[in-house]
Amino acid sequence: MHVTLINPPLPRSSPYTKELLAQPLGLAYIAAVLEKAGISVNILDCPPLNHTHTDVKRYLEKHNPEVVGITSTTLTIESALKTASVVKEASPDTKIFLGGPHVTFLDKETLMKAPYVNGVVRGEGEYTFLEVMERIRKGVSLQNIPGLTLMKDGGVFRFPDRPLIRDLDSIPYPARHLLPLNRYKAFGMKCPSMTVLSSRGCPFRCKFCSVRRIFGNMFRARTAGNILGELKELYEVYQTRYVTFVDDIFTLDRRRTLEICRGIKSSALDIVWDCETRVDALTKPLVDAMAEAGCQSIFFGVESGDQGILNAMGKGITTEQIRRAFKWAKEAGIKTVASVILFYPGENAHTIEKTVSFLKELDPDLAQFCIATPFPGTELYEEMVRNGLIQKIEWSKFDVLTPVFTLNGYTMEEMKKTWGKAYASFYLRPIYIAKRILKRDWLTIRAFLYLLLKTLKSKLTQ
């Protein structure tokens, strides 16, 4: 049996989709589990290869897989469905399954729209997809597989959720050898890092995020020893010198974080790394230990500079906690990246200006301005659907940089202009540019110029 896993082409309509071309760890994990079970598998990662649906068709005609698994976010669901139709056209007997966050929540709707898809793998896909493959290999029914939504005889059957994987150490390391590792980019530049996922699950209740509904509200973490083993493989096999931990809250278990830091320092791994975490999941001693172990940068979800908006988001942090975390990081010599969300319901001109001013006060090395986007599976989405605030759903515009709803006091056009002004207001400050030049921080300057050019291009084409 041969399986092809596909990350579909990105929508051409969004000018920002190539800003970050990251390794699809979800597919690489599934591939690793299949390989361990003796199943032949390959990955077709279309975005970094710049593949179109025509390229996908040629690829399938050449490889003729028996089963195809297609991942999709909300942004790429339409492309994923087109990919599925291309699969059916190129190889009518191939069985097709979809996975990813979007179809996890809209599985029935998706299958009713695309009856040529055999089923949806919901949530954590490793062992659900493996069970599907083993049943197909044996020629037995796919009925009652936990985590599967099945299309059969024109009907949709949603079987119970699969229990979450408690022991993450039991999952083999991602099958990175199946990925085009030299093609990934960040801010238009070749990405120097390899990504590592060291935990799953989130106990917090941010209304704009669906992570806890995909991976559960219990934080599950791999052990420090298991992570250090993966870092050693990356260092020795792939000559990796830069690692990005893509966990949502890398430092939630502070003891584990310290173990990882000690392990990196005591090993022969000459690597540097960055991570993402919450401002309330740090202490000054922990930040100092991270810096000593090679942490170069921390990505923080600041979200807003207005406490009322933070509360409305369900973020569970204060502006004072944000200030404190940035102060600790700077004192330790760690670069900071701040991400904010503009136009969350309840926003107005005053709260937006407050957020921009707050970012200038924090003075991160990089700032990311997102536009509130109601992704399926979030409380924000359910609230907006319930109140009829999304006039027309175009999934290919759900890129966190394009308005998809109107807000009191703002049209979509005004939201876009305000977003562009916020970017320019932050990055075009003489003091910001001077600090980066004095630090000879050329990578940050290149990223800043890339973002600026993207913003200017967007404004010119409006």
Buried (B, 14 or more C-beta within 10 A) or exposed (E): BEBBBBBBBBBEEBBBBBBEBBBBBBBBBBBBBBBEEEBEBBBBBBBBBEBBBEBBBBBBEEBEBBBBBBBBBBBBBBBBBBBBBBBBEBBEEBBBBBBBBBBBBBBBEBBEEBEBBBBBBBBBBBBBBBBBBBBBBEEEEBEEBBBBBBBEEEEBBEBEBBEBBEEBEEBEBBBBEBBBBEBBBBBBEEBBBBBBBBBBBBEBEBBBBBBBBBBBEEBBBBBBEBBBBBBBBBBEEEEBBBBBBBBBBBBBBBEBBBBBBBBBEEEEBEBBBBBBBBBBBBEBEBBBBBBBBBBBBBBBBBBBBBBEBBBBBBBBBBBEBBBBBBBBBBEBEBBBBBBBBBBBBBBBEEBBBBBBEBBBEBBBBBBBBBBBBBBBBBBBBBEBEEEEBBEEEEBBBBBBBBBBBBBEEBEBEBBBBBBBBBBBBBBEEEEBEEBBEEEEBEBBBEBBEBBBEBBEEBBEEE
